């Protein structure tokens, strides 16, 4: 790889890392290509990016985008995106399904370096759509109960008449 290619990769990663909220680093040693493609497919569905990057190039890009503090050693795969919950859910779900070959190492979430436990904890939180659905259910419950009560009153009146 030439210097120009490396510089191009670093600048591209730096642009992507500086705009994104969450970056998760995981060890993928021993993972088959088929399983890596399954991870990429799951990530693509939620608008999350997955890429294997050389540690030196990734560390330079992370440092230039003010997201340093993650120690990069051995084999690493990077998972990043604009939504911290989506990134965490993709990474934690895949790590749970492939525990022997895929291990979460560290993350950079909302300007802070985080460990694997925080990524797993974030993955268990409900998404924005799920929270909206819960809120709508709470708002809808009094109306639904009122209609059920009126219907029961109507049936009772019909039975007595």
PALUMPA-295474 format. One record per residue (C-alpha): residue number from 1; residue in one letter; x negated, z negated, y negated. Coordinates in nm, 2 decimals, m for minus. Layout:
N
REC  pos  code       X       Z       Y
REC  NUM     a       X       Z       Y
...
REM end
This chain:
161
REC  pos  code       X       Z       Y
REC    1     x    0.00    0.00    0.00
REC    2     x   m0.15    0.10   m0.34
REC    3     x   m0.16   m0.12   m0.65
REC    4     x    0.11    0.09   m0.81
REC    5     x    0.35    0.04   m0.52
REC    6     x    0.28   m0.33   m0.52
REC    7     x    0.34   m0.36   m0.89
REC    8     x    0.66   m0.16   m0.86
REC    9     x    0.78   m0.39   m0.58
REC   10     x    0.69   m0.70   m0.78
REC   11     x    0.87   m0.58   m1.09
REC   12     x    1.18   m0.49   m0.89
REC   13     x    1.19   m0.83   m0.72
REC   14     x    1.12   m1.01   m1.05
REC   15     x    1.42   m0.84   m1.21
REC   16     x    1.65   m0.93   m0.91
REC   17     x    1.52   m1.29   m0.88
REC   18     x    1.55   m1.36   m1.25
REC   19     x    1.92   m1.27   m1.26
REC   20     x    2.03   m1.43   m0.94
REC   21     x    2.13   m1.79   m0.90
REC   22     x    2.03   m1.86   m0.54
REC   23     x    1.73   m1.76   m0.33
REC   24     x    1.70   m1.89    0.03
REC   25     x    1.38   m1.86    0.23
REC   26     x    1.39   m1.88    0.61
REC   27     x    1.16   m1.84    0.91
REC   28     x    1.27   m1.56    1.14
REC   29     x    0.99   m1.56    1.39
REC   30     x    1.11   m1.43    1.73
REC   31     x    1.44   m1.28    1.60
REC   32     x    1.53   m0.95    1.74
REC   33     x    1.60   m0.64    1.53
REC   34     x    1.96   m0.64    1.65
REC   35     x    2.01   m0.99    1.52
REC   36     x    1.84   m0.91    1.19
REC   37     x    2.08   m0.62    1.14
REC   38     x    2.37   m0.86    1.21
REC   39     x    2.24   m1.08    0.93
REC   40     x    2.21   m0.78    0.70
REC   41     x    2.56   m0.67    0.78
REC   42     x    2.70   m1.02    0.72
REC   43     x    2.51   m1.04    0.39
REC   44     x    2.62   m0.69    0.28
REC   45     x    2.99   m0.79    0.32
REC   46     x    2.95   m1.08    0.07
REC   47     x    2.72   m0.89   m0.18
REC   48     x    2.41   m1.08   m0.07
REC   49     x    2.07   m0.92   m0.03
REC   50     x    1.83   m0.98    0.26
REC   51     x    1.47   m0.86    0.27
REC   52     x    1.14   m0.94    0.44
REC   53     x    0.88   m0.95    0.17
REC   54     x    0.51   m1.02    0.19
REC   55     x    0.44   m1.38    0.08
REC   56     x    0.19   m1.28   m0.19
REC   57     x    0.42   m1.03   m0.35
REC   58     x    0.72   m1.27   m0.33
REC   59     x    0.52   m1.56   m0.48
REC   60     x    0.41   m1.34   m0.77
REC   61     x    0.77   m1.22   m0.83
REC   62     x    0.91   m1.58   m0.80
REC   63     x    0.65   m1.71   m1.04
REC   64     x    0.71   m1.44   m1.30
REC   65     x    1.09   m1.51   m1.28
REC   66     x    1.03   m1.88   m1.34
REC   67     x    1.14   m1.97   m0.98
REC   68     x    0.82   m2.11   m0.85
REC   69     x    0.78   m2.42   m0.64
REC   70     x    0.86   m2.28   m0.30
REC   71     x    0.56   m2.29   m0.06
REC   72     x    0.55   m1.96    0.13
REC   73     x    0.37   m1.97    0.46
REC   74     x    0.41   m1.78    0.79
REC   75     x    0.69   m1.53    0.84
REC   76     x    0.96   m1.54    0.57
REC   77     x    1.28   m1.36    0.51
REC   78     x    1.45   m1.39    0.17
REC   79     x    1.82   m1.41    0.12
REC   80     x    1.94   m1.40   m0.24
REC   81     x    2.25   m1.32   m0.46
REC   82     x    2.44   m1.42   m0.77
REC   83     x    2.68   m1.66   m0.60
REC   84     x    2.50   m1.97   m0.46
REC   85     x    2.79   m2.04   m0.22
REC   86     x    2.79   m1.70   m0.07
REC   87     x    2.41   m1.70   m0.02
REC   88     x    2.43   m2.05    0.13
REC   89     x    2.72   m1.96    0.36
REC   90     x    2.54   m1.65    0.49
REC   91     x    2.21   m1.83    0.55
REC   92     x    2.36   m2.15    0.71
REC   93     x    2.61   m1.96    0.93
REC   94     x    2.33   m1.74    1.07
REC   95     x    2.09   m2.03    1.11
REC   96     x    2.36   m2.22    1.31
REC   97     x    2.42   m1.92    1.53
REC   98     x    2.05   m1.85    1.59
REC   99     x    1.90   m2.20    1.57
REC  100     x    1.60   m2.13    1.80
REC  101     x    1.47   m1.83    1.60
REC  102     x    1.60   m1.87    1.25
REC  103     x    1.52   m2.18    1.05
REC  104     x    1.59   m2.25    0.69
REC  105     x    1.28   m2.35    0.50
REC  106     x    1.36   m2.39    0.13
REC  107     x    1.58   m2.25   m0.15
REC  108     x    1.59   m2.21   m0.53
REC  109     x    1.94   m2.29   m0.64
REC  110     x    2.06   m2.32   m1.00
REC  111     x    1.70   m2.36   m1.13
REC  112     x    1.60   m2.63   m0.88
REC  113     x    1.40   m2.61   m0.56
REC  114     x    1.62   m2.73   m0.27
REC  115     x    1.56   m2.81    0.10
REC  116     x    1.75   m2.68    0.40
REC  117     x    1.99   m2.98    0.40
REC  118     x    2.12   m2.88    0.05
REC  119     x    2.17   m2.52    0.16
REC  120     x    2.38   m2.64    0.46
REC  121     x    2.57   m2.88    0.24
REC  122     x    2.65   m2.60   m0.01
REC  123     x    2.76   m2.38    0.28
REC  124     x    3.03   m2.63    0.37
REC  125     x    3.20   m2.63    0.03
REC  126     x    3.51   m2.41   m0.02
REC  127     x    3.46   m2.08   m0.20
REC  128     x    3.62   m1.99   m0.53
REC  129     x    3.91   m1.80   m0.36
REC  130     x    3.97   m2.09   m0.12
REC  131     x    3.98   m2.34   m0.41
REC  132     x    4.23   m2.12   m0.60
REC  133     x    4.45   m2.10   m0.28
REC  134     x    4.44   m2.48   m0.25
REC  135     x    4.54   m2.52   m0.62
REC  136     x    4.83   m2.28   m0.58
REC  137     x    4.95   m2.47   m0.27
REC  138     x    4.95   m2.79   m0.47
REC  139     x    5.14   m2.63   m0.76
REC  140     x    5.39   m2.47   m0.52
REC  141     x    5.46   m2.78   m0.31
REC  142     x    5.71   m2.95   m0.56
REC  143     x    5.91   m2.63   m0.60
REC  144     x    5.92   m2.57   m0.23
REC  145     x    6.04   m2.93   m0.17
REC  146     x    6.30   m2.90   m0.44
REC  147     x    6.44   m2.57   m0.28
REC  148     x    6.44   m2.74    0.07
REC  149     x    6.63   m3.03   m0.08
REC  150     x    6.89   m2.80   m0.25
REC  151     x    6.93   m2.60    0.07
REC  152     x    6.99   m2.93    0.27
REC  153     x    7.24   m3.04    0.01
REC  154     x    7.42   m2.71    0.03
REC  155     x    7.44   m2.73    0.41
REC  156     x    7.57   m3.08    0.40
REC  157     x    7.84   m2.98    0.16
REC  158     x    7.94   m2.69    0.38
REC  159     x    7.96   m2.91    0.68
REC  160     x    8.19   m3.16    0.50
REC  161     x    8.41   m2.89    0.36
REM end
